[in-house]
Amino acid sequence: MQGMDREIAAGYGLDLKNIVPYKDTYLIYTDKGRKILKRMMFSSERILFIHGAKEHLVKNGFENVDRYVKTIKDEPCFTFDNANYVMCDFLEGRECNFDNDNEARKAAELLASMHSASKGYKAPGGSKIQDELGRLPAYFNKRLEDIKKLRKLAKKGKSKFDHMFLDNADYFIGLGEQAVTELENSRYGNLVNEARTDGSFCHHDFTHHNIICNEDAFSLINFDYCCFELKIYDLANLIRRKMRKCNWDMDKAILILDGYNSVERLSRDEIAVMKLILQFPQKFWRVVNRYYNSRRSWSERSFIVKLQEVIDEVGGHRKFIDSYNF
């Protein structure tokens, strides 16, 4: 941070009292309260898109977000040593606990409120737009091909992970291929067109650590991956994270859906396509892909534990998919 403190003070017109590391960011004590300073791995054009999305939410009444503090030049970020940084107010509270049913429901209500407020977003001129609409079939097919290629690689191996992967690959491939076929025959394309007309966007990283809870309200932070996408992407992500903690208990999914629908109603088509997102073997793909393509990051034992977790979910997940009818 040497030298940067002067740039921050001058760029934001703040009197800095102290700067300390905080998680993967910096906590800054200033004459205008505590701030979070974060290095962004994006261009200023991409940051402008994120900033515009947050400001659009606030304009539409969804105020519990980590808005960027603008510089004295009226910009949402500043550059130091060829890196872009953003600043926002420090939000008091703790991370959301999805194991708690009440908090999971409130998270669903928060998500629905965000999606509702996102409608009509038009990205600022000069921003780099992130648009994921219509790409789901390609993502599904690409990941299935990844699994099939890795299966061929595993046949040459002799590790315990290789054998576990091969014993279960056919089932998960079949699960994914069924999802792809049903997606092709669904009204997914209509939903994409409707979302483009609505101008709504997704958070795209709706996890417990991006929801800050306090006595007064829940706040949503870290919009780094926000993009134009179907709102059911975020909702499926929330349901999936909750389901993995309760063996895919249907009642817990209904709790989340009821919370979401109390704010923003889902259509039959959206519910049908969300089933396919939840059906696709996303975690299986992620574990095996990481093992064979970046295995240095975890130990062999860690990968085996992760893969066993996926396998142990098969019974509960199968029952959930077979009885999915909201």
N, C-alpha and C positions, 0 to 999 in steps of 0.2 A: 504493500500500500504506500510505500515511500514515494512522495511526489504526487500521488493521486489525491491526497487529502486537500491539497491546494486547488487542484482542478475541480474537485467536488464542491468545495466552498465557493469558488468563483462561478462555476457553472450553474449552481442552484441558488446562489445568494444566501447560503446558510452559514451559521457560526458552528463549526464542528467542535465537539467537546471530547469525543472518544470514538474509536473505531475498533470493533472486536469481531473475530470470525464467528459466524453463526450458521451451523449446518454447512451447506455448500454456498453460503452467501456471506455478507457482512452486516452486522448490526451497528448502526451509526447513531450516536447520541448527538442531537443538535439543539439549537435554541428553539426549534419548532417541533420538538418531540422526537421519538425514536423512529428511525427509518431503516428499511432493508435495501441494501445495495447488492445487485446481482449481475454477474457477468453473463451475457447472452451469447450463444453460439450462432446467432442469426445476423442477417444483414439489417441495416437500419430500415429498409423497405419492408421486411417481414415484421419487424418490431412495430412499424406504423400500422400494419394490418391488425396486430394484436391490440394495440392501443385503441384503434378505432372501434374494435369489437367491444372492449370494456366500456368505452364512453357511450356506445350505443345502448348497452345494457342499463347503464346509469340513467341515461336520458329516458328510458322506458320504465323506470321505477325499480330496477334490480340494482340496488346500491351496495350490497354487501360483497364487493370485489376489491382486490388489491390494485386500485387505480395507480397508474404511473404518475409520479410527480414530474411535472414538466420543468425543463431548464429555463433559465432567464431568456433564452432564445425561443421559447415556446415549442421545444422539441421533446419527444417522449424518451429520448435516450441521449447519451453523450459518449464520445469515443476517447479512449485513452490507450496509448501504446498499441494501436491497431486492433483494439477490442472494444465492443459495444457494451455499455452498462445501462441498466435501468434502476430507478429508485421508486419505492412505494412506502406508504406508511406501515409501521409495524402493527399487526393486528393481534390483540390479546386473545388468548384462548388455548385450547388443546386440540389435538387431532380427533376427528370423528371416529367413533367405535362402531363398526358395522356389525359386531357380534351382539350389540344391544339393539333389540328390535325397534324400540322407540326411536333411536338415533338413525337406524337404517331407513325407517319410514320418513323421518324429517329430511334425510338426505335426498330421498326420492322427490319430496315436495320442493326442496331447494332446486334440484335439477329441472323439474318441470317449470318452475318459475323462471329459471334462466333461459330455457328453451322458448318459453312464451315471449320473454322480453327480447330475444334475439331476432325475432321476425322483422323483416324489412331492412336488414343491414346492407348497406352499400359501402364497400371498402373505400377509404380515402384515396384520392388520386395520388399516384406515385407509389402506392403500397404494393407489396408482393402478395398476391392472393393465393391462399392454400385451399384447393378445392378437391375433395375426395369423393364427391357425388358420382355415382355410377361405376365406381371402381371395385366394388365388392366381388363380383364374379371373377375378375382377373386376379384379385388377391387370393380367393379360394383356390383357383386352379393352379396358381404359382406355388402355393404352399403344399398342395397335394403332390405336385411334381417334385418339390423338394423332398418330401417324405419318401417318395418312390426311388429317387436317386440315392438317398441315404440308406435305404434298405439294401440296395445293391452293394453299397460300401460296407455295410454291416456284415454281409455274408462273407467278407474277406477277413473279418476280425474274429477274435476269440475271447473278448472280455465279457464279463457278466452283463454289462450294459448292452453289448451287441446282442446277446442271447435274449435279454428281456425285450429289447426293441423288436427283434424278429418275431418273437412269440406273439406280439400284440399288434404289429404293423397292419396286418390285413384287416383287423376289426376297425381300426381308426381310419384307414383309407376308405373302407366301405361307408363308414359314417360320414366322411367328408364328401364322397362322391354322391351320396344320396342328397346331401344338403345342396350341392351344386346343381343337380338335376331339378330339385324342387324350386331352387332359386330361379332357374331358367324359365320355369312354368308359372312363376308367381307374378304379382303386380309390382315387382321391385322397380321397374322402369317408370311406372306411373308415380310411385312415391318419390323417385328422383326428380321427376318433372315438377311435382307439387312443391318439393323443397326448394327448387330453383325459383319458383314463382314466389314462395314465401320469403325467401332471402334469409332463412334461419341458419344458425350454425351450431356446432357442437364444441364442447370443452375439449374432448378427445383425450383426457387424462383424468377422468372422474374417479379418483381413488380417495381413501380415507385421509391420507396425509395432505390432500389438497382442500380439505374441508375443515375450517377452523370453528370450533364450538366455544361459546361462552354462554352466560346466563341469559343474555338478551337475544342472541340470534346466531344463525349459522352463516359463515362467510365462505365464498369460493375463491381460491387463489390459484396462481400458476396456470395462466392461460397460454403457455408457450406453444401448445400443439393445437390450439383452437383452429377450426377450419369449417368450411361448408361441407356438411355431411348430414345424413339422416339422424334425427334425434334418437332413434332407437339404438344407434351405436352406443351412445353414452348409457342409456338405460340398460342395455344388455350387459355392458361392462359392470354396472352396479349389481345387477342380479347375479351375474357369474361370481363376483367376489363374495357376495353373501352366501350363495349356494354351496360354495366350496368349504364353508365353515359349518354347514348343517346337513351334509350328505344329500344335497339337492332336495330339501324338504319343500314340497309344493306350497304349503301354507306360508312359508317365508317369502316365496316369490309373489304370492297373492298380496301379502302385506305391503310389499314394495310397489306393486302395480296399483293397489288401491290408493297409496299415498300419491303416486304420480298422477293418476287419473282424477284425483280430487282437485288438481290445479290445471292440468293440460290433458285433454282426452286423447286416447289413442284410437286409431281406426282399426277395423278388422284386418286390413291389409298390413298395417304396421305390426300388429301382433303376430301375424303369420310369418312375416319376414324375420322378425326378431327371434322366432323359434329356430330358424335356420342359422342365425348368427350364434345362438346358444348351442346348437347341435354341432357345429363345425369343431373339429379337434384342435383348437387353437393352442392350448397348453401343451398337448402332445407334440405338435409341430415345434413349438418354441424350445422345449427341452431337448429334443433330438437334434434340432438344427444347431443349438448352442453347443451341444456335446461334440458334434463332428466338425463344426466350423470355428469354434473359439473355446475349446475345451480347457485351455490354460487358466481360465478365470475361476473355475471351480475344481475341487478334487474329484476323483473318480467316485468316491463314496457319496459326495453331495449330489452328483448327477443321478446315481442309482436311487437315492432317497426321493429326488424330485420326480423321477419316472415312476417309481412305485406309488407316489401320491396320486398321479394321474390314473394309473391302473386301478387303484383302490376305489376311485370315484365311479368306475364304469357302471356298477350295478345301480347306484343312486341316480346317476345321470341318465341311464337308459330308461329307468322308470319315469323320470321327470319328462323326458322327451316323448315317451309313448303316451303319457297322460296329459300332455300339454294341450289345454283347451280353455282359453280365457274368454 
